[in-house]
Amino acid sequence: MLSRLVAPLRSLVARSMTTFSDTCRVAALQVTCTDDKAANLALCSSLVEEAAAGGARVVFLPEACDYIAASRQQVVALAEPRDGPTVAAYRALAARLGVWLSVGGLHEATEQSRVRNTHLLVSPAGQLAASYSKTHLFDVSVPGGESVRESDYVRPGESLTAPVPTPAGRLAMLICYDLRFPEVSQLLRHQGAEILTYPSAFTVATGRAHWELVLRARAVETQCYVVAAAQVGRHNEKRASYGHAMIVDPWGRVLADAGERANCVVYADVSAAELARVRVGMPVATQRRVDLYPELNPVPLPPLADSAAINSAAAVFPGDKEKFKFGQVTIDGDMVIYRSKLSYAFVNKKCVVPGHVLVVPLSDRLRLVDLTPAEVADLFQVSQLVQRLVEKVHQATSATVCVQDGPAAGQTIRHVHVHVMPRKPGDFAFNDDVYDALSNHDKGAPQWREEAEMREECVMLREELLRL
């Protein structure tokens, strides 16, 4: 039975991992950086070149790969803005080699006397695909070791970054001390993460005690690959790092460990099939008892039809000047009935039945299978809310809710969307005729509704939404 389940899910996961084959080679760097920025850049660049020559398509650099300073004052003095020469050099390097670069931690200059510890993801086109600033700062007195107050010179980040599609899978960006907060990795797993990265400069004392233990724990409990590039050795009189850059698979097996070697690269092949096998064989993601511990539920699901919640939510009704990308067309904000964090609903230009509306993810996704679990949950929560709304307005007790998922299924707009249609007896001579009508309603030379009519309907639906 298990083998029959694994095969189709393996195929599904393989498609979701944005790769052309079952495996993708990744590489993690281990270096000893100092306060010499030019030397650090030259060292890391040469190792990235080595990794690319070794077949890696995604290369991970450690925290503080730009420099490790000897004082707080030097940390701030050496920092650069995001558009500075160090980032420009890494963008050019990624473009020249045609690889993804996880630049695991740069000191980003701010307008204040502190910096941000920022993780950048650079695409093979040399573009900044995503960024994350470290949210958990290392303010710790290590038993038998050193005392560190990272908050003296680093401003904490204020948000997490959703997992980003790469050839190795959907990549979740974190930094070093974030490793000790499992709630964050669980949230990112819930959002679709397939590979977690913890670029680090772990202290020697904490590294000996916990480094491998906690990396493997994060891999096992999230069923993700974990990649942790690392600093190693003596940086200056005050600072030394543990090393052991590591790659761990979703079963908790260590695929690569750099030990205490300085200035080296380790490799592993990330497998979509292995990820599927682990997740299907032990489906913990679907077995959580969030009824018993709802405060730990990564994505709480409040009743969307709660008018108080809708009233207090920020910007659920977009402004008239806002624009929303819907495949190859644009939707004006005054046509949008409701916007959640990940989805929005809008009035239809031509309705199969009165009250026919569309619900769309905010991200530009072609197919339902391209959505993250969080996006799927939000999309159908909003669809449920809209269904209640249009059934009330049109005095219906039934609805047709469906997705035309791909051109062969009748999809003409290249963006996954949900049709919500309130239904009444006698809408069609035969009930299933609704699907023929839906397939043809926007083809040929359809008679589009007037925009003024659509705006009036949107205003009315917004008002009714507050009364649900």
C-alpha positions in Angstrom: 0.0 0.0 0.0 2.7 2.5 0.9 4.6 1.9 -2.4 1.4 2.8 -4.3 1.1 6.0 -2.4 4.7 7.0 -2.6 4.9 7.0 -6.4 2.3 9.7 -7.2 3.4 11.8 -4.3 7.0 11.5 -5.3 6.0 12.9 -8.7 4.1 15.8 -7.1 7.0 16.8 -4.8 9.5 16.5 -7.7 7.4 19.0 -9.7 7.1 21.3 -6.8 10.9 21.4 -6.2 11.5 23.4 -9.4 14.1 21.1 -10.8 14.6 19.2 -14.0 15.6 16.0 -12.4 15.2 14.1 -9.2 18.3 15.5 -7.6 20.1 18.8 -7.3 23.6 19.2 -6.1 24.2 21.8 -3.4 27.3 23.1 -1.8 28.1 24.7 1.6 31.2 26.7 2.3 33.4 26.7 5.4 35.7 29.7 5.8 37.7 31.7 8.3 36.9 35.3 7.7 38.7 38.3 9.3 38.2 42.0 9.2 39.9 42.1 5.7 36.9 42.5 3.4 38.8 42.2 0.2 40.6 39.0 1.3 37.3 37.5 2.5 35.5 38.3 -0.8 38.4 36.8 -2.8 38.4 33.7 -0.7 34.6 33.1 -0.8 34.5 33.8 -4.5 37.2 31.3 -5.3 35.3 28.6 -3.3 32.0 29.5 -5.0 33.8 28.9 -8.3 35.1 25.6 -7.0 31.6 24.6 -6.0 30.1 25.6 -9.4 32.8 23.5 -11.1 31.9 20.6 -8.8 28.3 20.7 -10.2 26.5 22.7 -7.5 23.5 24.6 -8.6 22.9 26.3 -5.3 25.9 27.4 -3.2 25.6 28.5 0.5 27.9 31.0 2.2 28.1 31.3 6.0 27.1 34.1 8.3 29.4 37.1 8.3 31.0 36.1 5.0 31.8 39.8 4.4 33.9 40.2 7.6 34.2 39.4 11.3 35.4 42.5 13.2 37.3 42.8 16.4 35.1 45.5 17.9 31.6 46.9 17.9 32.9 50.2 16.3 34.6 48.2 13.5 31.4 46.3 12.8 29.5 49.5 12.1 32.4 51.2 10.3 32.9 48.4 7.8 29.2 47.8 7.0 27.9 48.5 3.5 24.4 49.2 2.1 22.6 46.5 0.1 23.6 48.2 -3.1 27.3 48.4 -2.1 30.3 46.8 -3.8 30.2 43.5 -1.8 26.7 42.6 -2.8 27.4 43.8 -6.4 30.4 41.5 -6.5 28.3 38.5 -5.4 25.5 39.3 -7.9 28.1 39.5 -10.7 29.6 36.2 -9.5 26.2 34.4 -9.5 25.5 35.7 -13.0 28.9 34.7 -14.4 28.7 31.2 -12.9 25.0 30.6 -13.5 24.3 29.5 -9.9 22.0 30.4 -7.0 23.9 32.0 -4.1 22.8 32.0 -0.5 24.9 34.9 0.8 24.3 33.8 4.3 25.0 36.9 6.3 26.2 40.4 5.5 26.5 43.4 7.7 24.0 45.7 6.1 24.5 49.4 6.9 21.5 51.3 8.4 21.0 55.0 9.3 21.6 54.2 13.0 24.6 53.1 15.0 23.7 49.4 14.4 23.7 47.2 11.3 21.4 44.5 10.1 22.6 40.9 9.8 21.1 40.2 6.4 20.9 37.0 4.4 20.5 37.5 0.6 19.5 35.0 -2.0 20.9 35.8 -5.5 19.5 34.2 -8.6 21.6 32.9 -11.6 20.6 36.1 -13.4 22.4 38.1 -10.7 19.1 39.4 -9.2 18.3 39.6 -5.5 15.5 37.0 -5.3 14.9 37.4 -1.6 16.3 38.7 1.7 16.0 38.1 5.4 17.4 40.0 8.3 18.2 38.0 11.4 15.3 38.1 13.9 16.8 36.3 16.9 19.9 38.0 18.2 22.6 36.1 20.2 22.6 37.8 23.6 24.0 35.0 25.6 26.6 34.2 28.3 27.8 30.8 27.3 28.6 28.5 30.3 32.3 27.9 30.2 32.6 30.2 27.1 32.3 33.8 26.0 29.6 36.3 26.5 28.1 37.9 23.4 25.5 40.7 23.0 24.7 40.8 19.3 22.0 43.4 20.0 24.7 46.0 20.9 25.6 46.3 17.2 22.8 44.6 15.3 19.2 45.7 14.7 16.8 42.7 14.8 14.8 41.9 11.7 11.0 42.4 11.9 9.6 39.7 9.6 10.2 36.3 8.2 10.7 35.5 4.5 8.4 33.0 2.8 10.2 30.0 1.2 11.6 30.7 -2.3 11.5 28.2 -5.2 15.0 27.2 -6.3 16.4 24.1 -8.1 17.0 22.5 -4.7 13.4 23.0 -3.5 11.6 25.8 -1.7 14.3 27.5 0.3 13.7 28.9 3.8 16.2 31.6 4.8 17.3 31.8 8.4 20.6 32.7 10.3 22.6 31.0 13.0 20.8 31.6 16.4 17.4 31.2 14.7 18.3 27.5 14.8 17.3 27.3 18.4 13.7 28.4 17.8 11.8 25.4 16.3 8.6 27.4 16.0 10.1 29.4 13.1 11.2 26.3 11.2 7.7 24.7 11.7 6.0 27.9 10.4 8.3 27.9 7.3 7.6 24.1 6.8 3.9 24.9 6.9 4.5 27.6 4.2 6.0 25.0 1.9 9.7 24.9 2.9 11.7 21.9 1.6 15.1 23.0 2.5 16.1 25.1 5.6 19.4 27.0 5.6 21.2 28.2 8.7 24.4 30.1 7.7 26.3 30.4 11.0 29.3 31.5 13.0 28.7 29.3 16.0 30.8 29.7 19.1 33.1 26.8 19.9 31.4 26.0 23.2 27.9 25.9 21.9 29.0 24.2 18.7 30.5 21.3 20.6 27.4 20.9 22.8 24.5 21.4 20.3 25.4 22.1 16.7 24.9 18.7 15.0 22.2 17.8 17.5 20.0 20.8 16.8 20.6 20.8 13.0 19.5 17.1 12.8 16.5 17.9 15.1 15.3 20.7 12.8 15.7 18.3 9.8 13.7 15.5 11.5 10.9 17.5 12.9 10.3 19.5 9.7 11.2 16.7 7.3 13.3 19.2 5.3 16.8 19.2 4.1 19.0 21.4 6.2 22.1 23.2 4.9 24.4 25.1 7.3 27.4 26.8 5.9 29.8 27.8 8.7 32.7 29.9 9.9 35.6 28.0 11.5 38.7 28.7 13.5 40.3 31.8 14.9 39.1 35.2 13.5 40.9 37.5 15.9 42.0 37.6 19.5 38.4 37.7 20.8 36.5 35.4 18.4 36.7 31.8 17.2 34.0 29.6 15.5 33.2 26.0 15.7 33.0 25.0 12.0 31.4 21.7 10.9 29.5 23.1 7.9 26.9 20.5 7.5 24.2 19.2 5.1 21.4 17.0 6.7 18.7 15.1 4.9 15.0 14.9 6.0 15.6 11.6 7.9 18.3 13.3 10.0 21.2 11.7 8.3 24.4 13.8 7.9 25.2 13.9 4.2 28.3 16.2 4.6 30.4 17.5 7.4 33.4 19.8 6.9 34.8 19.1 10.3 37.3 21.7 11.4 38.9 22.2 7.9 39.4 25.8 6.9 38.4 27.3 3.6 36.7 24.3 1.9 33.5 23.2 0.2 31.2 20.2 1.0 28.5 18.8 -1.3 25.3 16.8 -1.2 22.6 15.8 -3.7 19.2 16.9 -2.6 16.5 14.4 -3.8 12.8 15.2 -4.3 12.1 11.4 -4.2 13.7 11.1 -0.8 11.8 14.1 0.5 8.6 12.5 -0.7 9.5 9.1 0.8 10.1 10.6 4.3 7.0 12.8 4.3 4.7 10.0 3.0 6.1 7.4 5.3 5.7 9.5 8.4 3.0 12.1 7.7 3.5 14.2 10.8 2.4 17.4 9.0 -1.2 16.2 8.8 -1.3 14.5 12.2 -0.7 17.6 14.4 -3.3 17.9 17.2 -3.7 21.7 16.9 -7.1 21.3 18.7 -5.0 20.5 21.8 -2.2 23.1 21.3 -3.7 25.8 19.0 -1.2 28.4 20.2 1.5 26.4 18.4 -0.4 26.1 15.2 1.9 27.8 12.6 -1.1 29.2 10.7 -4.1 29.8 12.9 -7.4 29.6 11.0 -9.9 32.0 12.6 -13.5 32.1 11.2 -13.2 34.3 8.2 -16.8 35.3 8.4 -16.3 37.0 11.7 -17.3 40.7 10.9 -15.3 42.0 13.9 -12.2 40.3 12.5 -12.9 41.7 9.1 -13.5 45.2 10.4 -10.3 45.2 12.4 -8.1 43.7 9.7 -5.8 46.1 7.9 -6.5 46.8 4.3 -8.9 44.0 3.6 -10.6 46.4 1.2 -8.0 47.7 -1.3 -7.9 51.3 -2.4 -9.2 52.4 -5.8 -5.7 53.1 -7.1 -4.3 49.6 -6.2 -3.6 47.1 -9.0 -3.6 43.3 -8.9 -1.9 41.1 -11.4 -4.1 38.4 -12.7 -2.2 36.4 -15.3 -2.0 38.5 -18.4 -4.5 41.1 -17.2 -4.8 43.7 -14.3 -7.6 44.0 -11.8 -8.4 47.4 -10.3 -8.6 47.7 -6.6 -12.2 48.9 -6.7 -13.2 45.6 -8.2 -11.8 43.6 -5.3 -14.3 42.4 -2.7 -11.9 41.2 -0.1 -8.1 40.8 0.3 -6.4 38.4 2.8 -2.7 38.0 3.4 -2.3 35.6 0.5 -5.4 35.8 -1.7 -8.1 38.2 -3.0 -11.6 37.9 -4.4 -13.1 40.2 -7.1 -16.3 40.7 -9.2 -16.4 38.9 -12.5 -16.5 40.7 -15.9 -18.9 38.1 -17.2 -20.9 35.9 -14.9 -22.2 32.4 -15.7 -24.9 33.0 -13.0 -25.6 36.1 -11.0 -23.1 36.5 -8.2 -20.3 34.5 -10.0 -17.0 35.8 -8.5 -13.3 34.8 -8.7 -10.8 34.1 -5.9 -7.1 34.3 -6.8 -3.7 33.9 -4.9 -1.7 37.1 -4.7 1.4 35.3 -5.9 1.6 34.7 -9.6 1.0 30.9 -9.9 -0.2 29.1 -13.0 -1.4 25.9 -11.4 -3.0 24.8 -8.1 -0.1 22.4 -7.6 2.3 25.3 -7.7 0.9 26.8 -4.5 2.4 26.4 -1.1 0.3 24.7 1.6 -0.3 28.1 3.3 -1.4 29.6 0.0 -3.8 26.6 -0.6 -5.3 27.0 2.8 -5.8 30.7 2.5 -7.2 30.5 -1.1 -9.9 28.1 0.0 -10.7 29.9 3.2 -11.3 33.0 1.2 -13.4 31.0 -1.3 -15.5 29.7 1.7 -16.0 33.3 2.9 -17.0 34.5 -0.5 -19.3 31.5 -1.0 -21.2 32.4 2.2 -21.4 36.0 1.0 -22.8 35.4 -2.5 -25.2 32.7 -1.2 -26.6 35.2 1.3 -26.9 38.0 -1.2 -28.5 35.8 -3.9 -30.6 33.8 -1.5 -29.1 30.5 -2.6 -28.4 27.4 -0.5 -26.0 25.7 -3.0 -22.9 26.7 -4.9 -20.6 25.4 -7.6 -17.0 26.0 -6.6 -14.4 24.8 -9.0 -10.9 25.4 -10.5 -10.1 25.2 -14.2 -6.5 24.1 -13.6 -4.6 24.5 -16.8 -5.5 25.2 -20.5 -6.7 21.7 -21.2 -9.3 22.2 -18.4 -10.6 25.4 -20.0 -8.3 27.9 -18.2 -7.7 31.0 -20.4 -6.1 33.4 -17.8 -2.7 32.1 -16.9 -3.2 32.3 -13.2 -4.8 29.7 -11.0 -8.3 30.9 -9.8 -11.4 29.6 -8.0 -14.8 30.1 -9.5 -17.5 30.6 -6.9 -21.1 30.5 -8.3 -24.3 30.6 -6.2 -26.8 28.1 -7.5 -30.6 27.9 -7.5 -33.0 25.3 -8.9 -33.6 25.8 -12.6 -30.4 27.7 -13.3 -29.8 25.3 -16.2 -32.0 22.7 -17.9 -29.5 20.1 -16.8 -27.4 20.8 -13.7 -24.1 19.8 -15.3 -24.6 22.4 -18.1 -23.0 24.9 -15.7 -19.6 23.4 -16.7 -20.2 23.9 -20.4 -21.3 27.5 -19.7 -18.2 28.0 -17.6 -15.9 26.6 -20.3 -17.3 29.0 -23.0 -18.4 32.1 -21.0 -15.2 34.1 -21.8 -14.4 32.7 -25.3 -15.4 34.0 -28.7 -16.8 37.5 -28.5 -18.4 37.7 -25.0 -20.5 40.6 -23.9 -18.5 42.1 -21.0 -20.3 43.9 -18.2 -20.0 47.6 -17.8 -17.3 48.6 -15.3 -19.8 50.9 -13.4 -22.1 47.9 -12.8 -19.2 45.9 -11.5 -18.1 48.6 -9.1 -21.6 49.0 -7.7 -21.7 45.2 -7.1 -18.3 45.3 -5.4 -19.4 48.1 -3.0 -22.6 46.2 -2.2 -20.7 43.0 -1.5 -18.2 44.8 0.7 -21.1 46.2 2.7 -22.8 42.8 3.0 -19.5 41.2 4.0 -19.4 43.3 7.1 -22.8 42.0 8.1 -22.0 38.3 7.8 
